[in-house]
Amino acid sequence: MESQINRHKNGQINIVLHENKRLKAEYGTNIRHKQNNPFKNIDSEFQAFIGMDKLKSTVKEIYATLVINEKRNELGLKNSKQVLHMLFKGNPGTGKTTVARKLAKLYYDMNLLSKGHFIEAERADLVGEYIGQTAQKTRAIIQKAMGGVLFIDEAYSLARGGEKDFGKEAIDTLVKHMEDHQNDFVLILAGYPQEMDRFLRLNPGLKSRFPFILDFADYDVNELMDIAKQMAAEREYKLTKEAEWELRNYLYKKIQEKSRNFANARFIRNVIEHSIRMHAMRLLEQERFTTDDLVYITAKDMQLNEKS
């Protein structure tokens, strides 16, 4: 749609559309944006998230589009609803579930979702044992998730039985409701990268229904060390230099092994929690201890050699 913009000396802008609509806005009054960081809230919400630059950028794109659409709407210009369904590909412990839960809250804050709650489901919650039961169970889960986010991990399990499996019925039901309720319902499918790629190939047309496909890469050693320090600090502990060296060397070894079952941040959480228990055991065997003793986790507390 073409338009003509006329500026007047009094600062008023008249926008004349070819449909003969005349829309007025006071320059500097109705059309303005914050001069400070418009993404301050998003930066704050994701401050504790290590890495994930692509994800953070995507959320900012969604927010920017929302704000500009509102400005366009004020002037009578066309704007379109954003479809927010997403697909996450990543190994265990890369933050997929945590991010999905965070997005539910953020979308509620942005007024993109009416409730902002988070529902997590798996194959057993969707697929029935006899004809007709699957569609009923899937619709019930979707209804429960309306106004929020429905997160399905290991989504490829819905297609593991082939054409005759009831999982296909669950996929078809999900697809229908993705279209019918896209303005107040977000579906996020997640799983291992290779399996998710195979899942999409088995379901032609499914990929195009997810405008956001995000890869959750494995954390590198530096990122895992940052996560370890962060997790310890949240519990008011610190790692000694020796503990840091011990953990860093162990992580290099695990990453070089390229173990598929290495659970990234989940592994770090287990290490920190186990170390805290070992730290407590060690201190109880001492007759007296200082404040530093209560705070610092040592290399001995980690017992990483026992995890090889």
C-alpha positions as CSV (number, residue, x, y, z in Angstrom):
1,M,0.0,0.0,0.0
2,E,1.5,3.3,-1.1
3,S,1.3,6.5,1.0
4,Q,2.2,10.1,0.9
5,I,3.8,12.0,3.9
6,N,3.3,15.7,4.2
7,R,5.2,17.7,6.8
8,H,3.9,21.0,8.2
9,K,5.7,23.8,10.0
10,N,3.9,23.2,13.2
11,G,5.5,19.7,13.4
12,Q,2.4,17.8,12.5
13,I,2.7,14.9,10.0
14,N,-0.2,13.9,7.8
15,I,-0.1,10.5,6.3
16,V,-2.4,10.1,3.3
17,L,-3.1,6.5,2.2
18,H,-4.3,5.7,-1.3
19,E,-7.6,4.4,0.3
20,N,-8.1,8.0,1.1
21,K,-7.5,7.5,4.8
22,R,-6.1,10.5,6.6
23,L,-4.2,9.7,9.8
24,K,-2.7,12.3,12.1
25,A,0.0,12.1,14.6
26,E,1.8,14.8,16.5
27,Y,5.5,14.6,15.7
28,G,7.5,13.7,18.7
29,T,4.4,12.8,20.7
30,N,2.7,9.6,19.3
31,I,5.6,8.3,17.3
32,R,8.5,7.9,19.7
33,H,10.6,5.2,21.2
34,K,12.7,5.0,24.4
35,Q,16.1,6.5,24.1
36,N,17.4,4.2,26.7
37,N,17.8,0.4,26.2
38,P,14.4,-0.8,25.0
39,F,15.5,-4.4,25.7
40,K,16.4,-3.8,29.4
41,N,13.8,-6.2,30.7
42,I,14.9,-9.0,28.3
43,D,18.5,-8.4,29.2
44,S,17.6,-8.6,32.9
45,E,15.6,-11.9,32.5
46,F,18.4,-13.6,30.6
47,Q,21.3,-12.1,32.6
48,A,21.9,-15.4,34.3
49,F,21.9,-17.4,31.1
50,I,25.4,-18.4,29.9
51,G,25.8,-18.1,26.1
52,M,22.6,-18.5,24.0
53,D,23.2,-15.3,22.0
54,K,21.0,-16.5,19.1
55,L,18.1,-17.1,21.5
56,K,18.5,-13.7,23.2
57,S,18.6,-12.0,19.7
58,T,15.4,-13.9,18.6
59,V,13.5,-12.7,21.7
60,K,14.5,-9.2,21.1
61,E,13.3,-9.4,17.5
62,I,9.9,-10.6,18.7
63,Y,9.7,-7.8,21.2
64,A,10.8,-5.2,18.7
65,T,8.2,-6.4,16.2
66,L,5.5,-6.2,18.9
67,V,6.3,-2.6,19.8
68,I,6.5,-1.4,16.2
69,N,3.3,-3.2,15.3
70,E,1.6,-1.3,18.1
71,K,3.0,2.0,16.7
72,R,1.7,1.0,13.2
73,N,-1.6,0.1,14.6
74,E,-1.9,3.6,16.2
75,L,-1.5,5.1,12.7
76,G,-4.0,2.7,11.2
77,L,-1.3,0.8,9.3
78,K,-1.5,-3.0,8.8
79,N,0.2,-5.2,11.3
80,S,0.1,-9.0,11.6
81,K,0.1,-11.3,14.6
82,Q,3.4,-13.1,15.2
83,V,3.3,-16.9,15.2
84,L,5.6,-17.9,18.1
85,H,5.7,-21.7,17.8
86,M,9.3,-22.9,18.2
87,L,11.4,-26.0,17.7
88,F,14.5,-26.5,20.0
89,K,17.3,-28.8,18.9
90,G,20.0,-29.7,21.5
91,N,21.6,-32.3,23.7
92,P,20.5,-32.8,27.3
93,G,21.6,-30.1,29.7
94,T,21.8,-27.3,27.1
95,G,18.9,-25.4,28.7
96,K,15.9,-26.2,26.5
97,T,13.4,-26.7,29.2
98,T,14.6,-23.8,31.3
99,V,14.4,-21.5,28.3
100,A,10.9,-22.6,27.4
101,R,9.8,-21.9,30.9
102,K,11.4,-18.5,30.8
103,L,9.7,-17.7,27.5
104,A,6.2,-18.4,29.0
105,K,6.8,-15.7,31.5
106,L,8.3,-13.2,29.0
107,Y,5.5,-13.7,26.6
108,Y,3.0,-13.0,29.3
109,D,4.9,-9.8,30.3
110,M,4.7,-8.8,26.6
111,N,1.0,-9.4,26.6
112,L,1.5,-12.1,23.9
113,L,-0.1,-14.8,26.1
114,S,-3.0,-14.3,28.4
115,K,-1.8,-16.6,31.3
116,G,1.9,-17.3,30.7
117,H,1.8,-20.7,32.4
118,F,4.1,-23.6,31.4
119,I,2.9,-27.1,30.6
120,E,5.4,-29.9,30.0
121,A,4.2,-33.1,28.2
122,E,5.7,-36.3,26.8
123,R,4.4,-39.0,24.5
124,A,2.5,-40.8,27.3
125,D,0.5,-37.7,28.0
126,L,-0.6,-37.4,24.3
127,V,-0.8,-40.9,22.8
128,G,-3.6,-43.3,23.7
129,E,-3.9,-47.0,23.5
130,Y,-6.9,-47.2,21.2
131,I,-8.5,-45.4,18.3
132,G,-9.9,-42.0,19.3
133,Q,-8.2,-41.7,22.7
134,T,-5.1,-39.9,21.3
135,A,-7.0,-37.0,19.8
136,Q,-8.9,-36.7,23.1
137,K,-5.8,-36.7,25.3
138,T,-4.0,-34.3,23.0
139,R,-6.9,-31.9,22.9
140,A,-7.1,-32.0,26.7
141,I,-3.4,-31.1,27.1
142,I,-3.7,-28.3,24.6
143,Q,-6.8,-26.9,26.4
144,K,-4.8,-27.0,29.6
145,A,-2.0,-25.1,27.9
146,M,-4.2,-22.4,26.3
147,G,-2.9,-18.9,27.2
148,G,0.6,-20.4,27.8
149,V,3.3,-22.6,26.5
150,L,3.1,-26.3,25.8
151,F,6.5,-27.9,25.8
152,I,7.0,-31.4,24.4
153,D,10.5,-32.8,24.9
154,E,11.8,-35.7,22.8
155,A,9.0,-34.8,20.4
156,Y,10.3,-37.3,17.8
157,S,8.9,-40.1,20.0
158,L,5.5,-39.2,18.6
159,A,6.6,-40.5,15.2
160,R,8.6,-43.6,16.3
161,G,5.8,-46.1,15.5
162,G,5.4,-45.1,11.8
163,E,2.2,-44.5,9.9
164,K,0.1,-46.9,11.9
165,D,1.2,-45.6,15.3
166,F,-1.3,-43.4,17.3
167,G,1.5,-40.8,17.6
168,K,0.7,-39.6,14.1
169,E,-2.8,-38.7,15.3
170,A,-1.2,-36.7,18.1
171,I,0.9,-34.8,15.6
172,D,-2.1,-34.1,13.4
173,T,-4.1,-32.8,16.4
174,L,-1.2,-30.5,17.5
175,V,-0.8,-29.1,14.0
176,K,-4.5,-28.3,13.7
177,H,-4.5,-26.4,17.1
178,M,-1.3,-24.6,16.2
179,E,-3.2,-22.9,13.4
180,D,-6.5,-22.5,15.2
181,H,-5.1,-21.0,18.4
182,Q,-1.9,-19.4,17.4
183,N,-2.8,-16.0,18.9
184,D,-2.9,-17.4,22.5
185,F,-1.0,-20.7,22.4
186,V,2.7,-21.4,21.9
187,L,3.9,-24.9,21.1
188,I,7.6,-25.7,21.6
189,L,8.9,-29.1,20.4
190,A,12.4,-30.2,21.6
191,G,14.8,-33.0,21.4
192,Y,18.2,-34.3,20.2
193,P,19.4,-32.6,17.0
194,Q,19.7,-35.6,14.8
195,E,16.4,-37.1,15.9
196,M,14.6,-33.8,15.5
197,D,16.0,-33.4,11.9
198,R,14.7,-37.0,11.1
199,F,11.4,-36.2,12.8
200,L,10.9,-33.1,10.5
201,R,11.8,-35.1,7.4
202,L,9.1,-37.7,8.3
203,N,6.5,-35.0,8.6
204,P,6.5,-32.8,5.4
205,G,5.0,-29.4,6.0
206,L,5.7,-29.5,9.8
207,K,8.9,-27.5,9.6
208,S,7.2,-24.6,7.9
209,R,4.8,-24.2,10.9
210,F,7.7,-23.3,13.2
211,P,9.1,-19.9,12.3
212,F,11.7,-20.2,15.1
213,I,14.0,-23.2,15.0
214,L,16.8,-22.8,17.5
215,D,20.0,-24.9,18.0
216,F,21.1,-25.3,21.6
217,A,24.8,-25.9,21.2
218,D,26.8,-27.8,23.7
219,Y,28.6,-25.5,26.2
220,D,32.3,-25.1,25.8
221,V,34.7,-25.5,28.8
222,N,34.8,-21.8,29.6
223,E,31.0,-21.6,29.6
224,L,30.7,-24.7,31.8
225,M,33.1,-23.1,34.2
226,D,31.1,-20.0,34.3
227,I,28.0,-22.1,35.0
228,A,29.8,-23.9,37.8
229,K,30.8,-20.7,39.5
230,Q,27.3,-19.3,39.1
231,M,25.7,-22.4,40.6
232,A,28.1,-22.3,43.5
233,A,27.5,-18.6,44.1
234,E,23.8,-19.1,44.1
235,R,24.3,-21.5,47.0
236,E,26.8,-19.1,48.6
237,Y,29.8,-21.3,47.9
238,K,33.0,-20.6,46.1
239,L,35.5,-22.9,44.3
240,T,39.1,-22.9,45.3
241,K,41.7,-22.4,42.5
242,E,42.6,-26.0,42.8
243,A,39.0,-27.0,42.5
244,E,38.6,-24.8,39.4
245,W,41.7,-26.4,37.8
246,E,40.5,-29.9,38.7
247,L,37.1,-29.3,37.2
248,R,38.4,-27.5,34.1
249,N,40.8,-30.4,33.3
250,Y,38.0,-32.9,33.8
251,L,35.7,-31.0,31.5
252,Y,38.3,-30.9,28.7
253,K,38.6,-34.7,29.0
254,K,34.8,-35.2,28.8
255,I,34.4,-32.9,25.8
256,Q,37.3,-34.6,24.0
257,E,35.6,-38.0,24.5
258,K,32.5,-36.5,22.7
259,S,30.2,-38.6,24.9
260,R,26.7,-38.2,23.6
261,N,25.3,-38.7,27.1
262,F,27.4,-35.9,28.6
263,A,24.6,-33.7,30.1
264,N,26.3,-30.2,29.9
265,A,24.9,-27.9,32.6
266,R,23.0,-30.8,34.2
267,F,26.4,-32.5,34.8
268,I,27.7,-29.3,36.4
269,R,24.7,-29.1,38.7
270,N,25.3,-32.7,39.8
271,V,29.0,-32.0,40.4
272,I,28.2,-28.9,42.5
273,E,25.5,-30.6,44.6
274,H,27.6,-33.7,45.2
275,S,30.6,-31.5,46.1
276,I,28.5,-29.6,48.7
277,R,27.6,-32.9,50.3
278,M,31.3,-34.0,50.3
279,H,32.3,-30.6,51.7
280,A,29.8,-31.0,54.6
281,M,31.1,-34.5,55.3
282,R,34.7,-33.2,55.4
283,L,33.9,-30.4,57.7
284,L,32.1,-32.6,60.2
285,E,35.2,-34.6,60.6
286,Q,37.1,-31.4,61.7
287,E,37.0,-30.2,65.3
288,R,36.8,-26.5,64.3
289,F,36.5,-24.6,61.0
290,T,36.6,-21.0,59.8
291,T,34.2,-19.0,57.7
292,D,36.3,-19.7,54.7
293,D,36.1,-23.4,55.4
294,L,32.3,-23.1,55.3
295,V,32.4,-21.3,51.9
296,Y,35.1,-22.9,49.8
297,I,34.7,-26.1,47.9
298,T,38.0,-27.9,47.4
299,A,39.2,-30.2,44.6
300,K,39.0,-33.1,47.1
301,D,35.3,-32.3,47.7
302,M,34.6,-32.8,44.0
303,Q,35.9,-36.4,43.8
304,L,35.9,-36.1,40.0
305,N,38.3,-39.1,39.6
306,E,35.4,-41.2,40.8
307,K,33.1,-40.0,38.0
308,S,35.4,-41.2,35.1
